[in-house]
């Protein structure tokens, strides 16, 4: 669990690195998409362009998640579940610092606005089971 003093520079550096990586990924995907569209004969629908567009949209969602985590960090809510305010385990934050929910709340938390899970479902269940029983998987 995060202690009060742990929400500072270390997490900010991790999140800012992820933010930079994601901006670079979006830039590269966007350039590749526009290049694919421009090189498509007669403006026809190109499978590669559609695939690049889907990847770009997913990358933008990940960027938004990272920006939301940076906002929570600045506001003092980073590392706490948005639903029940319980601490999010450090192990989960280390794997997915953008996590919004504790393992207990994340089991049923599907991000309806973005259409994806807050954290991978299997990781949530396994982490929650270990926390609840005090035993490993």
N, C-alpha and C positions, 0 to 999 in steps of 0.2 A: 504494500500500500504506500501511497505517496504521503510523505510528511509535509507539514506546511512549508518548510524551507527548501523542499526539493522541486518546486515549480518554477525555478528561476532560469538562470542562464543556460544550463545544460539542455533543458527541454526546448528553450527558444532556439538554440543553435541547431538542434536536431530538426526541428520543424522548419527553420529557415533554409537549411540544406535541402530538405525535401521540397520546399517551395521552389527553390532555384532549379532543382532537377525537373520538377513538373512543368515549370515555365519553358525550360529548354525543350522538353519532350513535346509540348504543345506547339511550339514554334516549328520544330522539325516536322511534325506530322502535318501541320497546316501548310507548310511549304511543299511537302510531298503531295498533299491533296491537290493544291492549286496547280502544280506541275502535271499531275495525272489528268486533271480536268482539261487543261490547256492542250495536252497532247492527244486527247481522245479525238478520233476522226469524226468530223461533222458534229461535234458536241454530243456524240452518243453516250449513253449510260455506260460507264466503265466499272467493272467489278472491283478493280483495284481502288478506284476513287471512292466507291461506296464503303469498302473495307477501311480505308484511311479515314473517312469521315466518321465512321463508328468509333474507331480508335481515338480520334481527336475528341469526340464528345465524352468518351469515358475518361480521358486524361483531364478534360476540363472539370469533370465532376470530382476527380481526385484532388485537383488543385483547389477547388472550392472547399472540400473537406479539410484540407491543410490550412487554408485561410481561416476557416471556422475554428480550428484548433488553436491557431495563433490568437484569435480574438478571445477565446476562452482563457488562454494563458494570461493575456493582458488584463482581463476582467477578474482573474482569480478563481475561475471555475474549472480550470484544466485539471484533469485527473479525478473528477467527480462525475458520477452518473447524472445525466440530464433528467432522468425520470425520478430516481429515488434519492439522489444526492450522496449515495454510498461511494466510497473510494473505489476507483478502478485499479485492479492489481497492476503493479509496475511491470510484471511480465507481459501483460496484455498491451500496455502502453509502449513497451519496448518494441513489440512486434508491429503494432499499429497505433502510433501516437495520436492519430485522428479519432480514436475510439470515443464514442459519446456515452456509451452505456456500460454498466457493470455487467458481468456475465449473467447474473440472474435476470436482469431486465432485458438484456440483448437477445435472449432465447426467442422472445416473441416480437422483437423490435425490427420491423422491416421498414426501411426508409421509403415511405410511400411517395415523398416528394421527388426523390431522385431515382427510385426504383431499384435500389440495391441494399444489401445488408450492411449494417454498421460495422460488423466484423464477421469473419467467416463463421457460419453456423456450427460446424463441428468443433471449432476451437472454443466457442462459447459454451457448448454443452460440456465438453471435457473439463474446462477450467472451472465451471460452476460445480460439477460433480466433485472435483477434488476439494474445492473450497468448502462445500457443504459437508463432506464426510471427513475431511482432514486427512485423506489418503491420496496417494498418487493414482494415476490412471491404470 
